[in-house]
Amino acid sequence: MLTVEAVRGRNGFFTRLLLRSAFFIYRDRRRPSVVVWNGVGEELRLFDVDSWDEAVQKRDRLRRELDELGVEAWADRYAVPATFVNPDDPWRGR
């Protein structure tokens, strides 16, 4: 089961503090984004967008496409790994 959500970006002192380290520049979420969660709670970021309204619009479009296409076709379209889609697969991690 996949869940598509829009996530607000971080801002403030903590973000500026994290930006001082090159490692955290990649991991920091400064702008709104669209993410997908799998059944065990793992998160995969699909898109970073410029505004919250754009994130909500993309989220709604991706939810519609997920309902229309089905999980496998949708995951292929957005390059979501099969190990993320099926986290309970016994071959995962081998």
FENFENNOR-V769966 format. One record per residue. N is the residue number from 1. RES is the residue in three letters. SS is DSSP state (a for helix, b for strand, c for the rest). PSI is psi as a letter, one per 30 degrees, with the letter a starting at -180 (999 if undefined). Layout:
N,RES,SS,PSI / N,RES,SS,PSI
This chain:
1,MET,c,k / 2,LEU,c,k / 3,THR,b,k / 4,VAL,b,k / 5,GLU,b,l / 6,ALA,b,k / 7,VAL,b,k / 8,ARG,c,k / 9,GLY,c,l / 10,ARG,c,l / 11,ASN,c,l / 12,GLY,c,a / 13,PHE,a,e / 14,PHE,a,e / 15,THR,a,e / 16,ARG,a,e / 17,LEU,a,e / 18,LEU,a,e / 19,LEU,a,f / 20,ARG,c,f / 21,SER,c,k / 22,ALA,a,e / 23,PHE,a,e / 24,PHE,a,f / 25,ILE,a,e / 26,TYR,a,e / 27,ARG,a,f / 28,ASP,c,k / 29,ARG,c,j / 30,ARG,c,f / 31,ARG,c,l / 32,PRO,c,l / 33,SER,b,l / 34,VAL,b,k / 35,VAL,b,l / 36,VAL,b,k / 37,TRP,b,k / 38,ASN,c,a / 39,GLY,c,f / 40,VAL,c,g / 41,GLY,c,g / 42,GLU,c,k / 43,GLU,b,k / 44,LEU,b,k / 45,ARG,b,k / 46,LEU,b,e / 47,PHE,b,k / 48,ASP,b,k / 49,VAL,c,l / 50,ASP,c,f / 51,SER,c,l / 52,TRP,a,e / 53,ASP,a,e / 54,GLU,a,e / 55,ALA,a,e / 56,VAL,a,e / 57,GLN,a,e / 58,LYS,a,e / 59,ARG,a,e / 60,ASP,a,e / 61,ARG,a,e / 62,LEU,a,e / 63,ARG,a,e / 64,ARG,a,e / 65,GLU,a,e / 66,LEU,a,e / 67,ASP,a,e / 68,GLU,a,e / 69,LEU,a,e / 70,GLY,c,l / 71,VAL,a,e / 72,GLU,a,e / 73,ALA,a,e / 74,TRP,a,e / 75,ALA,a,e / 76,ASP,a,e / 77,ARG,a,e / 78,TYR,c,g / 79,ALA,c,h / 80,VAL,c,k / 81,PRO,c,k / 82,ALA,a,e / 83,THR,a,f / 84,PHE,a,e / 85,VAL,a,e / 86,ASN,c,i / 87,PRO,c,f / 88,ASP,c,g / 89,ASP,c,k / 90,PRO,c,f / 91,TRP,c,f / 92,ARG,c,k / 93,GLY,c,g / 94,ARG,c,999
